[in-house]
Amino acid sequence: AQESDRLKSAFLANMSHEIRTPMNGILGFSELLKTPNLSGDEQQKYIGIIEKSGNRMLNIINDIVDISKIEAGLMKLDIKESNINEQIEYIYTFFKPEVEAKGMQLFFKSTLPTKQATIKTDREKVFAILTNLIKNAIKYSDEGSIEFGYVLKTVGEVAELSKKAELEFFIKDTGIGIPKDRQKAIFERFIQSDIDDKKARQGAGLGLSITKVYIEMLGGKIWVKSEEGNGSTFYFTLPYNAELKEKNSAKEIEVTNNTENHGKNLKILIAEDDEVSSELLSTIVGEFSNKILIAKNGNEAVEICRNNPDIDVILMDIEMPEINGYEATVKIRTFNKDVIIIAQTAFGLTGDREKSLDAGCNDYITKPINKHELNSLIKKCFKK
Ligand code: ADP
């Protein structure tokens, strides 16, 4: 009980610090932006800090939500065929600029031919595991390189290959390393490797514990080999349950849309009850559209859609008063099969995507909405 109390206090102190620090950046620099006669450079600098702080805040919130879901036993798996090589290449492309911006190098290694690199697992969890470990490798290294990848290990008889084989992943950095006596504790909640917090870089000490839970849920284990000052290698395993079918069974709604070149001609309905979010969306899609309609709840969205059969795109918030976005989409689909509906939610939970697609949405985006992501999503929907 004492230990649990100590952890709870550590949690609160840590959360309070972790949330206040980015808020300090956001509110402080928003205030400073109001200073008259700021130069363009100064404005850009302040905006950059606000953006960075916002992202940091989002990371911590995501971690808290994940840990709470784990604690409540609500974290579920969504097992499908997933190609590991594709994921590794995607992650490589994603992190390369960040690593290079630090003056470091990023390498990856996929040892199986892509056709044999499909396993049945939870794709989003594997993505979260790898990105968490790579983010840490970047965060806790100042020079050198980061290498990640996997090898196929067979345990037991060759005849039983497909049953007992596993993929052993590694993420190797040339960073600050972890003292021997802390190598176990770092996988616990809220624990950072140096107790005095002297070297601790931003973070709440949740990443590795979430990562560990995910790996164990997927039937693997995680461990670390590290030497202070020389870098760390994190290892984890996933069962290799090879599936030879190459096609993924992901359901996608067929869009029968023959709209070709849109310029500014798209007619867009924004269904969103939160004013700030609605304002943000209108501003972003202003690039595609000078005909923007707004609905403040699910019923309004259905009605507006009924009265405007020429709407091209609906940005459908899921959490809305009266009827929610899923229900509104189902209703709209009874009389309009062509309009492109993109669900937008603030939950970011596994399963939301499937629920949106099942309801009849064409695609799905999570808040905070990123301008480039939304633009390319809309473009993608029209290409299908
Ligand atoms: P956070 O990074 O938010 O503190 P984590 O749970 O991801 O939380 O990591 C826990 C601790 O483990 C970190 O605070 C850090 O001290 C240590 N750690 C994790 N990854 C590395 C790494 N690649 N190199 C050195 N130390 C690491």
Boltz pocket constraint, residues with backbone or C-beta under 6 A from the ligand:
constraints:
  - pocket:
      binder: B
      contacts: [[A, 132], [A, 133], [A, 136], [A, 137], [A, 138], [A, 140], [A, 141], [A, 173], [A, 175], [A, 176], [A, 177], [A, 178], [A, 186], [A, 187], [A, 188], [A, 191], [A, 192], [A, 193], [A, 194], [A, 200], [A, 201], [A, 202], [A, 203], [A, 204], [A, 205], [A, 206], [A, 207], [A, 208], [A, 209], [A, 232]]
      max_distance: 6.0
